């Protein structure tokens, strides 16, 4: 009898293991096909027979198509320092306003596919950009030669945060108090920003000096500033300073002139410089400016944020 029981138990466990193995699910990653047939289409705003490089606004509608793509990132000028922008869709309008006149920009697109696969393509876009700033703005900013500015720590709201949306033009979310960043990040106040005008060529440059480092967040949120580490909290980071060209351009934020706003941007070339705070964007809207004060607005380190800066000439 004992042998029969052992026999039946043995058969039972064999059948149980067989059923379990038959019901086990199998998984597959599928075919990891990289994106293919990437194409970049560039439609220059205002382009016609008389204006082959656009209407001078610098605006270009860029459309990206590809097979098997899950998303895209784009560098708008491979001839300049690398600066990637993650796209929320395959269509974006870019204002090419870093250089005056007719210029060619090499646009690079990386399409991402399943399993981390990627494919890359480039396209040269030739577009015209014309802008003449108010002479008073140039005089106040550069003294028609050279002028150095610093963040004004002596007033509240010298750094502020609000929504980027066009209907808002004030730091309604947060505003710094007097000397607020002295204890944690005094580099914010010791950094200086020298705006210069070359009268002979009509060009402009910005030189940034940071004796105590750059005030910024890290990684991509620093806007590609050289030497800034990939991770870390907001603070002061070693940065050797730098010089880049800049141009004036029309406002791209949509803020009404009654905000108030001068409707004029300072557009920095490359990734080597910043104003006040190392942000991802390089276009700073001049809200107000006089010979003794300057109030700036820039798209912040996080999507949907606007940062505000109050500056004064360096004593």
The 8 nearest C-alpha neighbors of each residue, nearest first, counted from 0:
[[1, 3, 2, 4, 5, 6, 7, 8],
 [0, 2, 4, 3, 5, 6, 7, 8],
 [3, 1, 5, 0, 4, 6, 7, 8],
 [2, 4, 6, 0, 1, 5, 7, 8],
 [5, 3, 1, 7, 6, 2, 8, 0],
 [6, 4, 8, 2, 3, 7, 9, 1],
 [5, 7, 3, 9, 4, 8, 2, 10],
 [6, 8, 10, 4, 9, 5, 11, 3],
 [9, 7, 11, 5, 10, 6, 4, 12],
 [8, 10, 6, 12, 7, 11, 5, 13],
 [9, 11, 7, 13, 8, 12, 14, 6],
 [12, 10, 8, 14, 9, 13, 7, 15],
 [13, 11, 15, 9, 14, 10, 16, 8],
 [14, 12, 10, 16, 15, 11, 17, 9],
 [13, 15, 17, 11, 12, 16, 18, 10],
 [16, 14, 12, 18, 17, 13, 11, 19],
 [17, 15, 19, 13, 14, 18, 20, 12],
 [16, 18, 14, 20, 15, 19, 13, 21],
 [19, 17, 21, 15, 20, 16, 14, 22],
 [20, 18, 16, 22, 21, 17, 15, 23],
 [19, 21, 17, 23, 22, 18, 16, 15],
 [20, 22, 18, 19, 23, 17, 24, 16],
 [23, 21, 19, 20, 18, 24, 17, 25],
 [22, 24, 20, 21, 19, 25, 18, 26],
 [25, 23, 22, 26, 21, 20, 19, 27],
 [24, 26, 23, 27, 22, 21, 28, 20],
 [27, 25, 24, 28, 29, 23, 30, 22],
 [26, 28, 29, 25, 30, 24, 31, 114],
 [29, 27, 30, 26, 31, 114, 113, 25],
 [28, 30, 27, 31, 26, 32, 113, 114],
 [29, 31, 32, 28, 113, 27, 114, 33],
 [32, 30, 113, 114, 29, 33, 116, 28],
 [31, 33, 30, 34, 113, 67, 112, 116],
 [32, 34, 116, 112, 117, 35, 31, 118],
 [35, 33, 67, 68, 66, 112, 118, 65],
 [34, 36, 66, 37, 65, 33, 67, 118],
 [35, 37, 65, 66, 38, 34, 64, 67],
 [38, 36, 65, 35, 64, 120, 39, 63],
 [37, 39, 64, 63, 36, 65, 40, 120],
 [40, 38, 63, 62, 41, 122, 64, 61],
 [39, 41, 62, 61, 63, 38, 42, 60],
 [42, 40, 61, 60, 43, 59, 39, 62],
 [41, 43, 60, 59, 44, 61, 40, 46],
 [44, 42, 59, 53, 46, 45, 41, 58],
 [43, 45, 53, 46, 58, 59, 42, 54],
 [46, 44, 54, 53, 43, 47, 50, 55],
 [45, 47, 53, 50, 51, 43, 44, 52],
 [48, 46, 50, 49, 51, 45, 53, 52],
 [47, 49, 50, 51, 46, 52, 53, 45],
 [48, 50, 47, 51, 46, 52, 53, 54],
 [51, 49, 47, 46, 53, 52, 48, 54],
 [50, 52, 46, 47, 53, 48, 49, 54],
 [53, 51, 126, 127, 50, 46, 125, 43],
 [54, 52, 46, 45, 43, 50, 44, 55],
 [53, 55, 45, 56, 50, 46, 44, 52],
 [56, 54, 128, 127, 129, 57, 53, 52],
 [55, 57, 128, 58, 54, 129, 127, 53],
 [58, 56, 128, 95, 94, 55, 127, 96],
 [59, 57, 94, 56, 44, 93, 95, 43],
 [58, 60, 43, 93, 92, 42, 44, 61],
 [59, 61, 92, 42, 41, 91, 93, 43],
 [62, 60, 41, 91, 40, 90, 92, 59],
 [61, 63, 90, 40, 89, 39, 41, 60],
 [64, 62, 39, 89, 38, 40, 90, 61],
 [63, 65, 38, 37, 62, 39, 89, 66],
 [66, 64, 37, 36, 35, 68, 34, 38],
 [65, 67, 35, 34, 68, 36, 37, 64],
 [68, 66, 34, 112, 65, 69, 33, 35],
 [67, 69, 112, 34, 66, 111, 70, 110],
 [70, 68, 112, 111, 67, 113, 71, 110],
 [71, 69, 111, 68, 110, 72, 112, 86],
 [72, 70, 110, 109, 86, 111, 85, 73],
 [73, 71, 85, 109, 84, 86, 108, 83],
 [72, 74, 108, 84, 83, 107, 75, 109],
 [75, 73, 83, 107, 82, 76, 106, 84],
 [76, 74, 106, 73, 107, 77, 105, 104],
 [75, 77, 105, 104, 106, 78, 79, 74],
 [76, 78, 105, 79, 106, 81, 74, 107],
 [79, 77, 76, 105, 80, 104, 81, 106],
 [80, 78, 77, 76, 269, 81, 268, 270],
 [79, 81, 269, 270, 82, 77, 78, 76],
 [82, 80, 77, 79, 83, 74, 76, 223],
 [83, 81, 74, 80, 223, 84, 222, 270],
 [84, 82, 74, 73, 72, 81, 85, 75],
 [83, 85, 73, 72, 86, 74, 82, 75],
 [86, 84, 72, 71, 73, 83, 87, 70],
 [87, 85, 88, 72, 71, 84, 89, 73],
 [86, 88, 85, 89, 70, 71, 90, 91],
 [89, 87, 86, 90, 91, 70, 71, 63],
 [88, 90, 63, 62, 91, 86, 64, 87],
 [91, 89, 62, 88, 61, 63, 92, 60],
 [90, 92, 61, 60, 93, 62, 89, 88],
 [93, 91, 60, 59, 61, 58, 94, 90],
 [94, 92, 59, 58, 95, 91, 60, 61],
 [93, 95, 58, 57, 96, 59, 92, 56],
 [96, 94, 57, 97, 93, 58, 128, 126],
 [95, 97, 98, 94, 57, 128, 248, 99],
 [96, 98, 268, 266, 246, 95, 267, 245],
 [99, 97, 96, 246, 100, 102, 128, 95],
 [100, 98, 128, 129, 101, 96, 97, 127],
 [99, 101, 128, 127, 129, 102, 98, 55],
 [100, 102, 127, 126, 128, 99, 125, 103],
 [103, 101, 125, 126, 100, 127, 104, 98],
 [102, 104, 125, 124, 123, 126, 105, 101],
 [103, 105, 76, 124, 123, 106, 125, 102],
 [106, 104, 123, 76, 77, 122, 78, 124],
 [105, 107, 75, 122, 76, 121, 74, 104],
 [108, 106, 121, 74, 73, 120, 105, 75],
 [109, 107, 73, 120, 119, 72, 121, 110],
 [108, 110, 119, 72, 71, 118, 73, 111],
 [109, 111, 71, 118, 117, 68, 70, 119],
 [112, 110, 117, 70, 68, 69, 116, 71],
 [111, 113, 68, 116, 69, 33, 34, 117],
 [114, 112, 115, 31, 116, 32, 33, 111],
 [113, 115, 116, 31, 112, 28, 32, 33],
 [114, 116, 113, 112, 117, 111, 33, 31],
 [115, 117, 112, 33, 114, 111, 113, 118],
 [118, 116, 111, 110, 33, 112, 34, 115],
 [117, 119, 110, 109, 34, 33, 111, 35],
 [120, 118, 109, 108, 110, 117, 121, 107],
 [119, 121, 108, 107, 37, 109, 118, 122],
 [122, 120, 107, 106, 108, 105, 123, 119],
 [121, 123, 106, 105, 124, 107, 39, 120],
 [122, 124, 105, 104, 106, 103, 125, 121],
 [125, 123, 104, 103, 105, 126, 122, 106],
 [126, 124, 103, 102, 104, 52, 123, 101],
 [125, 127, 52, 101, 102, 53, 57, 124],
 [128, 126, 101, 55, 100, 52, 57, 53],
 [127, 129, 55, 57, 100, 99, 56, 96],
 [130, 128, 55, 99, 100, 56, 127, 131],
 [129, 131, 248, 132, 128, 247, 249, 99],
 [130, 132, 133, 129, 247, 248, 134, 249],
 [133, 131, 134, 247, 130, 136, 137, 263],
 [132, 134, 135, 136, 131, 137, 263, 261],
 [135, 133, 137, 136, 132, 138, 131, 139],
 [136, 134, 138, 133, 137, 139, 132, 140],
 [137, 135, 139, 134, 133, 138, 140, 288],
 [136, 138, 134, 140, 135, 139, 141, 143],
 [139, 137, 142, 135, 143, 136, 141, 140],
 [138, 140, 290, 136, 137, 142, 289, 141],
 [139, 141, 137, 138, 136, 142, 146, 194],
 [140, 142, 146, 145, 143, 194, 195, 138],
 [141, 143, 138, 144, 139, 145, 146, 140],
 [144, 142, 141, 138, 196, 145, 137, 195],
 [143, 145, 196, 142, 195, 141, 197, 146],
 [146, 144, 195, 141, 194, 142, 196, 143],
 [145, 147, 141, 193, 194, 142, 195, 148],
 [148, 146, 193, 192, 313, 312, 194, 191],
 [147, 149, 312, 313, 192, 311, 191, 193],
 [150, 148, 191, 310, 311, 313, 312, 151],
 [149, 151, 310, 188, 309, 152, 311, 275],
 [150, 152, 310, 153, 311, 309, 157, 149],
 [153, 151, 178, 154, 177, 150, 157, 188],
 [154, 152, 177, 151, 178, 155, 157, 176],
 [155, 153, 177, 152, 157, 151, 156, 176],
 [156, 154, 176, 177, 157, 175, 174, 153],
 [155, 157, 174, 175, 158, 159, 176, 154],
 [158, 156, 309, 308, 155, 151, 154, 152],
 [159, 157, 308, 156, 175, 307, 174, 309],
 [158, 160, 174, 307, 170, 173, 156, 306],
 [161, 159, 170, 306, 173, 172, 305, 307],
 [160, 162, 170, 172, 171, 305, 304, 169],
 [161, 163, 304, 305, 164, 303, 167, 160],
 [164, 162, 305, 304, 303, 165, 161, 298],
 [163, 165, 162, 166, 167, 303, 252, 253],
 [166, 164, 254, 253, 167, 252, 163, 168],
 [165, 167, 164, 254, 168, 255, 253, 163],
 [168, 166, 165, 164, 169, 162, 163, 254],
 [167, 169, 258, 254, 166, 170, 165, 161],
 [168, 170, 171, 167, 161, 160, 307, 159],
 [171, 169, 161, 160, 159, 172, 173, 174],
 [170, 172, 161, 169, 173, 160, 174, 162],
 [173, 171, 161, 160, 170, 174, 159, 162],
 [172, 174, 160, 159, 171, 170, 175, 161],
 [173, 175, 159, 156, 158, 170, 160, 176],
 [176, 174, 156, 158, 155, 179, 159, 157],
 [175, 177, 155, 179, 178, 156, 174, 154],
 [176, 178, 155, 154, 153, 179, 152, 175],
 [179, 177, 152, 181, 180, 176, 153, 154],
 [178, 180, 176, 177, 181, 175, 182, 152],
 [179, 181, 184, 183, 182, 178, 185, 187],
 [182, 180, 185, 178, 184, 183, 179, 188],
 [183, 181, 180, 184, 185, 179, 178, 186],
 [184, 182, 180, 181, 185, 234, 235, 179],
 [185, 183, 180, 186, 181, 234, 235, 187],
 [184, 186, 181, 187, 188, 180, 183, 182],
 [187, 185, 211, 189, 188, 184, 212, 190],
 [188, 186, 185, 214, 189, 184, 190, 275],
 [187, 189, 186, 185, 150, 190, 149, 152],
 [190, 188, 186, 187, 191, 185, 209, 211],
 [191, 189, 209, 208, 188, 186, 187, 149],
 [192, 190, 149, 208, 148, 207, 189, 147],
 [191, 193, 207, 148, 147, 206, 149, 194],
 [194, 192, 147, 206, 146, 205, 148, 195],
 [193, 195, 205, 141, 146, 145, 204, 147],
 [196, 194, 145, 204, 141, 144, 203, 205],
 [195, 197, 203, 144, 143, 198, 202, 141],
 [198, 196, 202, 201, 199, 200, 203, 195],
 [199, 197, 201, 200, 196, 202, 144, 143],
 [198, 200, 197, 201, 202, 196, 203, 144],
 [201, 199, 202, 198, 197, 196, 203, 204],
 [202, 200, 198, 197, 199, 196, 203, 246],
 [201, 203, 197, 200, 196, 204, 198, 246],
 [204, 202, 196, 245, 195, 244, 197, 246],
 [203, 205, 244, 195, 245, 243, 194, 196],
 [206, 204, 194, 243, 193, 242, 244, 195],
 [205, 207, 242, 193, 241, 192, 208, 204],
 [206, 208, 192, 240, 241, 191, 242, 272],
 [209, 207, 240, 191, 190, 210, 192, 206],
 [208, 210, 190, 212, 211, 240, 213, 207],
 [211, 209, 212, 208, 190, 189, 186, 239],
 [212, 210, 186, 209, 189, 213, 235, 190],
 [213, 211, 237, 236, 209, 238, 235, 186],
 [212, 214, 236, 235, 238, 209, 215, 186],
 [215, 213, 235, 187, 234, 276, 186, 277],
 [216, 214, 277, 233, 276, 234, 221, 213],
 [215, 217, 233, 221, 220, 232, 234, 231],
 [218, 216, 230, 221, 229, 220, 231, 228],
 [217, 219, 229, 220, 230, 221, 228, 227],
 [218, 220, 221, 222, 223, 217, 279, 229],
 [219, 221, 300, 279, 218, 222, 217, 216],
 [222, 220, 277, 217, 278, 219, 216, 223],
 [279, 221, 223, 278, 220, 219, 224, 277],
 [222, 224, 270, 221, 219, 225, 82, 218],
 [223, 225, 271, 270, 222, 221, 227, 226],
 [226, 224, 227, 223, 271, 238, 270, 239],
 [225, 227, 238, 228, 224, 237, 239, 236],
 [226, 228, 225, 224, 217, 236, 229, 218],
 [229, 227, 230, 217, 218, 226, 231, 236],
 [228, 230, 218, 217, 227, 231, 219, 220],
 [231, 229, 217, 218, 228, 232, 216, 227],
 [230, 232, 217, 233, 216, 229, 228, 218],
 [233, 231, 216, 234, 217, 230, 215, 235],
 [232, 234, 216, 215, 231, 217, 235, 214],
 [233, 235, 214, 184, 215, 232, 236, 216],
 [236, 234, 214, 213, 212, 184, 186, 215],
 [237, 235, 212, 213, 238, 227, 234, 214],
 [238, 236, 212, 213, 239, 235, 227, 226],
 [237, 239, 212, 240, 213, 226, 236, 209],
 [240, 238, 241, 237, 209, 212, 208, 226],
 [241, 239, 208, 207, 238, 209, 242, 272],
 [240, 242, 207, 271, 206, 272, 239, 243],
 [241, 243, 206, 205, 207, 272, 271, 204],
 [244, 242, 205, 204, 268, 272, 245, 271],
 [243, 245, 204, 268, 203, 205, 267, 246],
 [246, 244, 267, 266, 204, 203, 268, 243],
 [247, 245, 266, 265, 97, 203, 248, 98],
 [246, 248, 265, 264, 266, 132, 263, 130],
 [249, 247, 264, 263, 130, 246, 250, 96],
 [248, 250, 263, 264, 262, 251, 130, 247],
 [249, 251, 262, 263, 264, 252, 284, 248],
 [250, 252, 253, 249, 264, 94, 284, 254],
 [253, 251, 254, 250, 165, 163, 164, 284],
 [252, 254, 165, 251, 255, 250, 166, 164],
 [255, 253, 165, 252, 166, 256, 258, 168],
 [254, 256, 257, 258, 253, 260, 259, 165],
 [257, 255, 260, 259, 258, 262, 261, 254],
 [256, 258, 259, 255, 260, 254, 261, 262],
 [259, 257, 256, 255, 260, 168, 254, 286],
 [258, 260, 257, 256, 286, 261, 255, 287],
 [261, 259, 286, 256, 262, 258, 287, 285],
 [260, 262, 263, 286, 285, 287, 256, 259],
 [263, 261, 250, 260, 249, 256, 264, 285],
 [262, 264, 249, 250, 261, 248, 285, 284],
 [265, 263, 284, 248, 283, 250, 247, 249],
 [264, 266, 247, 283, 282, 246, 284, 267],
 [267, 265, 282, 246, 245, 97, 281, 264],
 [268, 266, 245, 281, 282, 244, 265, 269],
 [269, 267, 244, 245, 97, 243, 266, 270],
 [268, 270, 80, 79, 271, 267, 243, 272],
 [269, 271, 223, 224, 272, 80, 222, 268],
 [270, 272, 224, 241, 269, 225, 243, 242],
 [273, 271, 270, 241, 207, 242, 243, 224],
 [272, 274, 277, 275, 276, 281, 271, 278],
 [273, 275, 276, 192, 277, 272, 207, 283],
 [276, 274, 150, 273, 187, 277, 308, 149],
 [275, 277, 214, 215, 274, 278, 273, 187],
 [276, 278, 215, 221, 273, 214, 222, 275],
 [279, 277, 300, 221, 222, 280, 276, 299],
 [222, 278, 280, 220, 300, 221, 281, 299],
 [279, 281, 278, 282, 298, 222, 297, 299],
 [280, 282, 267, 266, 283, 279, 273, 278],
 [281, 283, 266, 265, 280, 264, 267, 297],
 [284, 282, 297, 265, 264, 296, 295, 285],
 [283, 285, 264, 296, 295, 263, 286, 297],
 [286, 284, 295, 287, 263, 264, 261, 294],
 [285, 287, 260, 294, 261, 295, 284, 259],
 [288, 286, 294, 285, 293, 260, 261, 289],
 [287, 289, 293, 292, 294, 285, 139, 136],
 [290, 288, 292, 291, 139, 293, 287, 136],
 [289, 291, 139, 292, 288, 140, 138, 312],
 [290, 292, 289, 311, 312, 293, 288, 139],
 [293, 291, 311, 289, 288, 310, 290, 294],
 [292, 294, 288, 310, 287, 309, 311, 289],
 [293, 295, 309, 287, 286, 308, 285, 310],
 [296, 294, 285, 308, 286, 284, 307, 283],
 [295, 297, 307, 284, 283, 306, 308, 305],
 [298, 296, 283, 306, 305, 299, 284, 282],
 [297, 299, 305, 304, 280, 306, 163, 300],
 [300, 298, 305, 304, 306, 301, 278, 297],
 [299, 301, 220, 278, 279, 302, 298, 304],
 [302, 300, 299, 304, 303, 220, 298, 279],
 [301, 303, 304, 300, 299, 298, 163, 305],
 [302, 304, 163, 162, 301, 305, 164, 299],
 [305, 303, 299, 162, 163, 302, 301, 161],
 [304, 306, 163, 298, 299, 161, 162, 160],
 [307, 305, 160, 299, 297, 296, 159, 298],
 [306, 308, 296, 159, 158, 295, 160, 297],
 [309, 307, 158, 295, 157, 294, 310, 296],
 [308, 310, 157, 294, 151, 293, 150, 295],
 [309, 311, 150, 293, 151, 149, 292, 148],
 [310, 312, 292, 148, 149, 151, 291, 150],
 [313, 311, 148, 147, 149, 291, 314, 310],
 [312, 314, 148, 149, 147, 311, 191, 146],
 [313, 312, 311, 148, 147, 149, 291, 146]]
